[in-house]
Amino acid sequence: EKRFEINEKEAEAVREIFHLYVYEGFTLRKLYPYMREKYGFSIFNSPMCCKSILKRPTYAGYFKYKNELYKGTNFEPIISYSLYLQAQEKMKQNKTERKYETRPYLLTGLLFCGKCGSRYVGKTFMRINITAVIRA
């Protein structure tokens, strides 16, 4: 019997995020400053916050349970399901693969600083051939 109540100002922001991303060519990184300046909600707290909004099927009237989508019965959708699917497809197309594989380091979790107790962490960096740079 309980129903979600829609906050119309926040619903307007959600509709705009989907519209700008799907139809206006905004990237995830461009959406953040625009929405933060226009609405100033606390949900706009990081450059990737709009990604989580775009991925949430609840706005289209569905919820996810055990990786399956189910039609919600106690709330009205804020956006159409087709707009939600368009956003998912665009995010899938825009996904970039990492240039470098992330590999666990041999001593991860085993080395600690003797003074402060901080954990040592491995980092990968690109090595530059100095002789090649000097000759160029």
Summary of the structure (lengths in Angstrom):
residues: 136
radius of gyration: 22.0
end to end distance: 73.3
largest distance: 75.6
contacts: 265
relative contact order: 0.11
helix: 43%
strand: 7%
